Amino acid sequence: MIVPVRCFSCGRVVGDKWEEFEERTENGEQAKKVLDELGVDSYCCRSIFLTTEDKVEEVAQYKKV
């Protein structure tokens, strides 16, 4: 799935925070701490960060038939 630009429920912009979130969590920081520092407070927006997997590079390796 491609990272959504806006929250599906409330419509807030969340796509601009994805790269920093992904980088910091891969470096071992807790997701809760990173989301708090990024200012992502509502449950609906937090669920997007915690459940989305970026599959663009995986899908891009296949050719269109």
PDB file of N, CA, C and O in Angstrom, chain B, residues numbered from 101:
ATOM      1  N   MET B 101       0.838  -1.182   0.000  1.00  0.00           N
ATOM      2  CA  MET B 101       0.000   0.000   0.000  1.00  0.00           C
ATOM      3  C   MET B 101       0.881   1.242   0.000  1.00  0.00           C
ATOM      4  O   MET B 101       1.909   1.285   0.676  1.00  0.00           O
ATOM      5  N   ILE B 102       0.486   2.214  -0.734  1.00  0.00           N
ATOM      6  CA  ILE B 102       1.172   3.496  -0.755  1.00  0.00           C
ATOM      7  C   ILE B 102       0.768   4.268   0.497  1.00  0.00           C
ATOM      8  O   ILE B 102      -0.380   4.202   0.936  1.00  0.00           O
ATOM      9  N   VAL B 103       1.705   4.984   1.055  1.00  0.00           N
ATOM     10  CA  VAL B 103       1.438   5.750   2.274  1.00  0.00           C
ATOM     11  C   VAL B 103       0.381   6.811   1.975  1.00  0.00           C
ATOM     12  O   VAL B 103       0.550   7.603   1.048  1.00  0.00           O
ATOM     13  N   PRO B 104      -0.707   6.838   2.747  1.00  0.00           N
ATOM     14  CA  PRO B 104      -1.764   7.818   2.492  1.00  0.00           C
ATOM     15  C   PRO B 104      -1.309   9.245   2.807  1.00  0.00           C
ATOM     16  O   PRO B 104      -0.534   9.467   3.737  1.00  0.00           O
ATOM     17  N   VAL B 105      -1.793  10.196   2.033  1.00  0.00           N
ATOM     18  CA  VAL B 105      -1.457  11.602   2.243  1.00  0.00           C
ATOM     19  C   VAL B 105      -2.282  12.167   3.390  1.00  0.00           C
ATOM     20  O   VAL B 105      -1.778  12.949   4.198  1.00  0.00           O
ATOM     21  N   ARG B 106      -3.550  11.772   3.462  1.00  0.00           N
ATOM     22  CA  ARG B 106      -4.446  12.263   4.508  1.00  0.00           C
ATOM     23  C   ARG B 106      -5.031  11.101   5.288  1.00  0.00           C
ATOM     24  O   ARG B 106      -5.115   9.977   4.793  1.00  0.00           O
ATOM     25  N   CYS B 107      -5.432  11.391   6.513  1.00  0.00           N
ATOM     26  CA  CYS B 107      -6.097  10.391   7.354  1.00  0.00           C
ATOM     27  C   CYS B 107      -7.453  10.061   6.733  1.00  0.00           C
ATOM     28  O   CYS B 107      -8.173  10.949   6.274  1.00  0.00           O
ATOM     29  N   PHE B 108      -7.785   8.784   6.726  1.00  0.00           N
ATOM     30  CA  PHE B 108      -9.047   8.363   6.130  1.00  0.00           C
ATOM     31  C   PHE B 108     -10.257   8.845   6.921  1.00  0.00           C
ATOM     32  O   PHE B 108     -11.322   9.071   6.345  1.00  0.00           O
ATOM     33  N   SER B 109     -10.106   9.004   8.217  1.00  0.00           N
ATOM     34  CA  SER B 109     -11.235   9.372   9.071  1.00  0.00           C
ATOM     35  C   SER B 109     -11.416  10.871   9.233  1.00  0.00           C
ATOM     36  O   SER B 109     -12.496  11.405   8.981  1.00  0.00           O
ATOM     37  N   CYS B 110     -10.338  11.560   9.661  1.00  0.00           N
ATOM     38  CA  CYS B 110     -10.487  12.980   9.998  1.00  0.00           C
ATOM     39  C   CYS B 110      -9.988  13.921   8.901  1.00  0.00           C
ATOM     40  O   CYS B 110     -10.332  15.103   8.911  1.00  0.00           O
ATOM     41  N   GLY B 111      -9.189  13.426   7.960  1.00  0.00           N
ATOM     42  CA  GLY B 111      -8.737  14.253   6.850  1.00  0.00           C
ATOM     43  C   GLY B 111      -7.472  15.054   7.106  1.00  0.00           C
ATOM     44  O   GLY B 111      -7.062  15.830   6.242  1.00  0.00           O
ATOM     45  N   ARG B 112      -6.840  14.894   8.264  1.00  0.00           N
ATOM     46  CA  ARG B 112      -5.595  15.614   8.533  1.00  0.00           C
ATOM     47  C   ARG B 112      -4.477  15.085   7.648  1.00  0.00           C
ATOM     48  O   ARG B 112      -4.467  13.909   7.285  1.00  0.00           O
ATOM     49  N   VAL B 113      -3.545  15.951   7.306  1.00  0.00           N
ATOM     50  CA  VAL B 113      -2.401  15.556   6.486  1.00  0.00           C
ATOM     51  C   VAL B 113      -1.436  14.759   7.362  1.00  0.00           C
ATOM     52  O   VAL B 113      -0.985  15.246   8.399  1.00  0.00           O
ATOM     53  N   VAL B 114      -1.120  13.529   6.940  1.00  0.00           N
ATOM     54  CA  VAL B 114      -0.192  12.682   7.687  1.00  0.00           C
ATOM     55  C   VAL B 114       0.977  12.212   6.818  1.00  0.00           C
ATOM     56  O   VAL B 114       1.969  11.714   7.349  1.00  0.00           O
ATOM     57  N   GLY B 115       0.883  12.354   5.532  1.00  0.00           N
ATOM     58  CA  GLY B 115       1.910  11.854   4.619  1.00  0.00           C
ATOM     59  C   GLY B 115       3.251  12.527   4.774  1.00  0.00           C
ATOM     60  O   GLY B 115       4.280  11.921   4.475  1.00  0.00           O
ATOM     61  N   ASP B 116       3.269  13.767   5.235  1.00  0.00           N
ATOM     62  CA  ASP B 116       4.533  14.488   5.373  1.00  0.00           C
ATOM     63  C   ASP B 116       5.350  14.013   6.565  1.00  0.00           C
ATOM     64  O   ASP B 116       6.530  14.345   6.679  1.00  0.00           O
ATOM     65  N   LYS B 117       4.741  13.247   7.446  1.00  0.00           N
ATOM     66  CA  LYS B 117       5.427  12.764   8.640  1.00  0.00           C
ATOM     67  C   LYS B 117       5.908  11.322   8.499  1.00  0.00           C
ATOM     68  O   LYS B 117       6.617  10.822   9.372  1.00  0.00           O
ATOM     69  N   TRP B 118       5.536  10.654   7.424  1.00  0.00           N
ATOM     70  CA  TRP B 118       5.808   9.232   7.264  1.00  0.00           C
ATOM     71  C   TRP B 118       7.302   8.910   7.226  1.00  0.00           C
ATOM     72  O   TRP B 118       7.749   7.997   7.921  1.00  0.00           O
ATOM     73  N   GLU B 119       8.079   9.638   6.431  1.00  0.00           N
ATOM     74  CA  GLU B 119       9.498   9.319   6.280  1.00  0.00           C
ATOM     75  C   GLU B 119      10.247   9.419   7.602  1.00  0.00           C
ATOM     76  O   GLU B 119      11.054   8.548   7.927  1.00  0.00           O
ATOM     77  N   GLU B 120       9.983  10.478   8.364  1.00  0.00           N
ATOM     78  CA  GLU B 120      10.651  10.630   9.657  1.00  0.00           C
ATOM     79  C   GLU B 120      10.214   9.530  10.621  1.00  0.00           C
ATOM     80  O   GLU B 120      11.039   8.988  11.356  1.00  0.00           O
ATOM     81  N   PHE B 121       8.921   9.197  10.623  1.00  0.00           N
ATOM     82  CA  PHE B 121       8.422   8.128  11.480  1.00  0.00           C
ATOM     83  C   PHE B 121       9.099   6.804  11.152  1.00  0.00           C
ATOM     84  O   PHE B 121       9.566   6.102  12.049  1.00  0.00           O
ATOM     85  N   GLU B 122       9.152   6.467   9.880  1.00  0.00           N
ATOM     86  CA  GLU B 122       9.732   5.200   9.455  1.00  0.00           C
ATOM     87  C   GLU B 122      11.227   5.126   9.794  1.00  0.00           C
ATOM     88  O   GLU B 122      11.714   4.104  10.277  1.00  0.00           O
ATOM     89  N   GLU B 123      11.936   6.208   9.538  1.00  0.00           N
ATOM     90  CA  GLU B 123      13.372   6.247   9.813  1.00  0.00           C
ATOM     91  C   GLU B 123      13.660   6.078  11.308  1.00  0.00           C
ATOM     92  O   GLU B 123      14.530   5.302  11.703  1.00  0.00           O
ATOM     93  N   ARG B 124      12.917   6.815  12.123  1.00  0.00           N
ATOM     94  CA  ARG B 124      13.171   6.774  13.568  1.00  0.00           C
ATOM     95  C   ARG B 124      12.773   5.438  14.187  1.00  0.00           C
ATOM     96  O   ARG B 124      13.458   4.962  15.093  1.00  0.00           O
ATOM     97  N   THR B 125      11.690   4.822  13.727  1.00  0.00           N
ATOM     98  CA  THR B 125      11.296   3.534  14.284  1.00  0.00           C
ATOM     99  C   THR B 125      12.236   2.424  13.830  1.00  0.00           C
ATOM    100  O   THR B 125      12.462   1.470  14.574  1.00  0.00           O
ATOM    101  N   GLU B 126      12.784   2.529  12.627  1.00  0.00           N
ATOM    102  CA  GLU B 126      13.767   1.547  12.168  1.00  0.00           C
ATOM    103  C   GLU B 126      15.065   1.654  12.955  1.00  0.00           C
ATOM    104  O   GLU B 126      15.800   0.674  13.077  1.00  0.00           O
ATOM    105  N   ASN B 127      15.352   2.832  13.485  1.00  0.00           N
ATOM    106  CA  ASN B 127      16.554   3.032  14.289  1.00  0.00           C
ATOM    107  C   ASN B 127      16.343   2.628  15.746  1.00  0.00           C
ATOM    108  O   ASN B 127      17.248   2.793  16.564  1.00  0.00           O
ATOM    109  N   GLY B 128      15.181   2.110  16.080  1.00  0.00           N
ATOM    110  CA  GLY B 128      14.954   1.544  17.398  1.00  0.00           C
ATOM    111  C   GLY B 128      14.130   2.373  18.360  1.00  0.00           C
ATOM    112  O   GLY B 128      13.916   1.949  19.496  1.00  0.00           O
ATOM    113  N   GLU B 129      13.659   3.542  17.947  1.00  0.00           N
ATOM    114  CA  GLU B 129      12.826   4.342  18.853  1.00  0.00           C
ATOM    115  C   GLU B 129      11.431   3.742  18.927  1.00  0.00           C
ATOM    116  O   GLU B 129      10.970   3.101  17.982  1.00  0.00           O
ATOM    117  N   GLN B 130      10.768   3.952  20.047  1.00  0.00           N
ATOM    118  CA  GLN B 130       9.405   3.458  20.215  1.00  0.00           C
ATOM    119  C   GLN B 130       8.443   4.296  19.388  1.00  0.00           C
ATOM    120  O   GLN B 130       8.571   5.518  19.307  1.00  0.00           O
ATOM    121  N   ALA B 131       7.477   3.619  18.773  1.00  0.00           N
ATOM    122  CA  ALA B 131       6.515   4.295  17.909  1.00  0.00           C
ATOM    123  C   ALA B 131       5.713   5.341  18.682  1.00  0.00           C
ATOM    124  O   ALA B 131       5.432   6.414  18.149  1.00  0.00           O
ATOM    125  N   LYS B 132       5.345   5.048  19.920  1.00  0.00           N
ATOM    126  CA  LYS B 132       4.565   5.993  20.721  1.00  0.00           C
ATOM    127  C   LYS B 132       5.316   7.300  20.914  1.00  0.00           C
ATOM    128  O   LYS B 132       4.739   8.377  20.762  1.00  0.00           O
ATOM    129  N   LYS B 133       6.579   7.216  21.242  1.00  0.00           N
ATOM    130  CA  LYS B 133       7.392   8.411  21.460  1.00  0.00           C
ATOM    131  C   LYS B 133       7.522   9.229  20.174  1.00  0.00           C
ATOM    132  O   LYS B 133       7.404  10.455  20.198  1.00  0.00           O
ATOM    133  N   VAL B 134       7.762   8.554  19.064  1.00  0.00           N
ATOM    134  CA  VAL B 134       7.922   9.251  17.784  1.00  0.00           C
ATOM    135  C   VAL B 134       6.628   9.945  17.389  1.00  0.00           C
ATOM    136  O   VAL B 134       6.659  11.099  16.961  1.00  0.00           O
ATOM    137  N   LEU B 135       5.494   9.269  17.523  1.00  0.00           N
ATOM    138  CA  LEU B 135       4.211   9.874  17.159  1.00  0.00           C
ATOM    139  C   LEU B 135       3.885  11.062  18.056  1.00  0.00           C
ATOM    140  O   LEU B 135       3.352  12.066  17.583  1.00  0.00           O
ATOM    141  N   ASP B 136       4.198  10.961  19.338  1.00  0.00           N
ATOM    142  CA  ASP B 136       3.978  12.086  20.248  1.00  0.00           C
ATOM    143  C   ASP B 136       4.813  13.296  19.830  1.00  0.00           C
ATOM    144  O   ASP B 136       4.315  14.422  19.824  1.00  0.00           O
ATOM    145  N   GLU B 137       6.076  13.067  19.482  1.00  0.00           N
ATOM    146  CA  GLU B 137       6.957  14.165  19.101  1.00  0.00           C
ATOM    147  C   GLU B 137       6.592  14.763  17.739  1.00  0.00           C
ATOM    148  O   GLU B 137       6.845  15.942  17.492  1.00  0.00           O
ATOM    149  N   LEU B 138       6.005  13.961  16.864  1.00  0.00           N
ATOM    150  CA  LEU B 138       5.570  14.461  15.557  1.00  0.00           C
ATOM    151  C   LEU B 138       4.238  15.194  15.637  1.00  0.00           C
ATOM    152  O   LEU B 138       3.829  15.844  14.675  1.00  0.00           O
ATOM    153  N   GLY B 139       3.562  15.096  16.769  1.00  0.00           N
ATOM    154  CA  GLY B 139       2.293  15.791  16.941  1.00  0.00           C
ATOM    155  C   GLY B 139       1.096  15.030  16.420  1.00  0.00           C
ATOM    156  O   GLY B 139       0.049  15.625  16.162  1.00  0.00           O
ATOM    157  N   VAL B 140       1.230  13.727  16.262  1.00  0.00           N
ATOM    158  CA  VAL B 140       0.116  12.891  15.810  1.00  0.00           C
ATOM    159  C   VAL B 140      -0.619  12.424  17.061  1.00  0.00           C
ATOM    160  O   VAL B 140      -0.178  11.496  17.738  1.00  0.00           O
ATOM    161  N   ASP B 141      -1.747  13.074  17.364  1.00  0.00           N
ATOM    162  CA  ASP B 141      -2.437  12.841  18.632  1.00  0.00           C
ATOM    163  C   ASP B 141      -3.671  11.957  18.523  1.00  0.00           C
ATOM    164  O   ASP B 141      -3.953  11.182  19.437  1.00  0.00           O
ATOM    165  N   SER B 142      -4.401  12.057  17.436  1.00  0.00           N
ATOM    166  CA  SER B 142      -5.675  11.335  17.359  1.00  0.00           C
ATOM    167  C   SER B 142      -5.466   9.860  17.008  1.00  0.00           C
ATOM    168  O   SER B 142      -4.522   9.494  16.308  1.00  0.00           O
ATOM    169  N   TYR B 143      -6.371   9.031  17.514  1.00  0.00           N
ATOM    170  CA  TYR B 143      -6.261   7.589  17.333  1.00  0.00           C
ATOM    171  C   TYR B 143      -6.344   7.185  15.870  1.00  0.00           C
ATOM    172  O   TYR B 143      -5.652   6.263  15.437  1.00  0.00           O
ATOM    173  N   CYS B 144      -7.179   7.865  15.117  1.00  0.00           N
ATOM    174  CA  CYS B 144      -7.346   7.481  13.718  1.00  0.00           C
ATOM    175  C   CYS B 144      -6.048   7.709  12.931  1.00  0.00           C
ATOM    176  O   CYS B 144      -5.668   6.882  12.102  1.00  0.00           O
ATOM    177  N   CYS B 145      -5.382   8.818  13.189  1.00  0.00           N
ATOM    178  CA  CYS B 145      -4.116   9.104  12.500  1.00  0.00           C
ATOM    179  C   CYS B 145      -3.014   8.149  12.960  1.00  0.00           C
ATOM    180  O   CYS B 145      -2.210   7.689  12.149  1.00  0.00           O
ATOM    181  N   ARG B 146      -2.979   7.855  14.251  1.00  0.00           N
ATOM    182  CA  ARG B 146      -1.971   6.932  14.778  1.00  0.00           C
ATOM    183  C   ARG B 146      -2.131   5.539  14.169  1.00  0.00           C
ATOM    184  O   ARG B 146      -1.140   4.864  13.892  1.00  0.00           O
ATOM    185  N   SER B 147      -3.360   5.116  13.964  1.00  0.00           N
ATOM    186  CA  SER B 147      -3.585   3.784  13.411  1.00  0.00           C
ATOM    187  C   SER B 147      -3.032   3.669  11.995  1.00  0.00           C
ATOM    188  O   SER B 147      -2.591   2.595  11.588  1.00  0.00           O
ATOM    189  N   ILE B 148      -3.051   4.764  11.244  1.00  0.00           N
ATOM    190  CA  ILE B 148      -2.491   4.738   9.897  1.00  0.00           C
ATOM    191  C   ILE B 148      -0.992   4.467   9.962  1.00  0.00           C
ATOM    192  O   ILE B 148      -0.478   3.642   9.207  1.00  0.00           O
ATOM    193  N   PHE B 149      -0.293   5.153  10.855  1.00  0.00           N
ATOM    194  CA  PHE B 149       1.153   4.964  10.980  1.00  0.00           C
ATOM    195  C   PHE B 149       1.501   3.556  11.450  1.00  0.00           C
ATOM    196  O   PHE B 149       2.488   2.978  10.996  1.00  0.00           O
ATOM    197  N   LEU B 150       0.705   3.003  12.350  1.00  0.00           N
ATOM    198  CA  LEU B 150       1.034   1.712  12.931  1.00  0.00           C
ATOM    199  C   LEU B 150       0.638   0.531  12.058  1.00  0.00           C
ATOM    200  O   LEU B 150       1.146  -0.571  12.262  1.00  0.00           O
ATOM    201  N   THR B 151      -0.256   0.727  11.087  1.00  0.00           N
ATOM    202  CA  THR B 151      -0.743  -0.391  10.284  1.00  0.00           C
ATOM    203  C   THR B 151      -0.325  -0.347   8.820  1.00  0.00           C
ATOM    204  O   THR B 151      -0.493  -1.344   8.117  1.00  0.00           O
ATOM    205  N   THR B 152       0.209   0.763   8.336  1.00  0.00           N
ATOM    206  CA  THR B 152       0.576   0.881   6.928  1.00  0.00           C
ATOM    207  C   THR B 152       1.948   0.278   6.675  1.00  0.00           C
ATOM    208  O   THR B 152       2.894   0.527   7.423  1.00  0.00           O
ATOM    209  N   GLU B 153       2.050  -0.516   5.616  1.00  0.00           N
ATOM    210  CA  GLU B 153       3.323  -1.046   5.168  1.00  0.00           C
ATOM    211  C   GLU B 153       3.585  -0.493   3.779  1.00  0.00           C
ATOM    212  O   GLU B 153       2.722  -0.575   2.905  1.00  0.00           O
ATOM    213  N   ASP B 154       4.753   0.061   3.568  1.00  0.00           N
ATOM    214  CA  ASP B 154       5.102   0.646   2.282  1.00  0.00           C
ATOM    215  C   ASP B 154       5.536  -0.457   1.322  1.00  0.00           C
ATOM    216  O   ASP B 154       6.600  -1.050   1.502  1.00  0.00           O
ATOM    217  N   LYS B 155       4.728  -0.735   0.308  1.00  0.00           N
ATOM    218  CA  LYS B 155       4.987  -1.818  -0.635  1.00  0.00           C
ATOM    219  C   LYS B 155       5.355  -1.316  -2.028  1.00  0.00           C
ATOM    220  O   LYS B 155       5.392  -2.112  -2.967  1.00  0.00           O
ATOM    221  N   VAL B 156       5.625  -0.039  -2.190  1.00  0.00           N
ATOM    222  CA  VAL B 156       5.874   0.537  -3.505  1.00  0.00           C
ATOM    223  C   VAL B 156       7.079  -0.112  -4.181  1.00  0.00           C
ATOM    224  O   VAL B 156       6.996  -0.495  -5.348  1.00  0.00           O
ATOM    225  N   GLU B 157       8.190  -0.240  -3.470  1.00  0.00           N
ATOM    226  CA  GLU B 157       9.388  -0.817  -4.071  1.00  0.00           C
ATOM    227  C   GLU B 157       9.194  -2.284  -4.412  1.00  0.00           C
ATOM    228  O   GLU B 157       9.716  -2.760  -5.420  1.00  0.00           O
ATOM    229  N   GLU B 158       8.459  -2.995  -3.594  1.00  0.00           N
ATOM    230  CA  GLU B 158       8.202  -4.404  -3.865  1.00  0.00           C
ATOM    231  C   GLU B 158       7.343  -4.584  -5.111  1.00  0.00           C
ATOM    232  O   GLU B 158       7.599  -5.480  -5.916  1.00  0.00           O
ATOM    233  N   VAL B 159       6.338  -3.752  -5.274  1.00  0.00           N
ATOM    234  CA  VAL B 159       5.440  -3.855  -6.414  1.00  0.00           C
ATOM    235  C   VAL B 159       6.110  -3.329  -7.680  1.00  0.00           C
ATOM    236  O   VAL B 159       5.808  -3.806  -8.774  1.00  0.00           O
ATOM    237  N   ALA B 160       7.002  -2.368  -7.556  1.00  0.00           N
ATOM    238  CA  ALA B 160       7.632  -1.738  -8.715  1.00  0.00           C
ATOM    239  C   ALA B 160       8.518  -2.697  -9.503  1.00  0.00           C
ATOM    240  O   ALA B 160       8.806  -2.430 -10.670  1.00  0.00           O
ATOM    241  N   GLN B 161       8.957  -3.795  -8.912  1.00  0.00           N
ATOM    242  CA  GLN B 161       9.834  -4.708  -9.626  1.00  0.00           C
ATOM    243  C   GLN B 161       9.102  -5.567 -10.657  1.00  0.00           C
ATOM    244  O   GLN B 161       9.752  -6.214 -11.478  1.00  0.00           O
ATOM    245  N   TYR B 162       7.781  -5.589 -10.636  1.00  0.00           N
ATOM    246  CA  TYR B 162       7.013  -6.370 -11.587  1.00  0.00           C
ATOM    247  C   TYR B 162       6.639  -5.532 -12.796  1.00  0.00           C
ATOM    248  O   TYR B 162       6.303  -4.354 -12.670  1.00  0.00           O
ATOM    249  N   LYS B 163       6.699  -6.150 -13.969  1.00  0.00           N
ATOM    250  CA  LYS B 163       6.373  -5.445 -15.202  1.00  0.00           C
ATOM    251  C   LYS B 163       4.877  -5.513 -15.463  1.00  0.00           C
ATOM    252  O   LYS B 163       4.195  -6.459 -15.069  1.00  0.00           O
ATOM    253  N   LYS B 164       4.389  -4.482 -16.138  1.00  0.00           N
ATOM    254  CA  LYS B 164       2.980  -4.443 -16.518  1.00  0.00           C
ATOM    255  C   LYS B 164       2.768  -5.434 -17.668  1.00  0.00           C
ATOM    256  O   LYS B 164       3.552  -5.477 -18.617  1.00  0.00           O
ATOM    257  N   VAL B 165       1.711  -6.220 -17.568  1.00  0.00           N
ATOM    258  CA  VAL B 165       1.437  -7.231 -18.577  1.00  0.00           C
ATOM    259  C   VAL B 165       0.379  -6.759 -19.522  1.00  0.00           C
ATOM    260  O   VAL B 165       0.011  -7.482 -20.449  1.00  0.00           O
TER     261      VAL B 165
END
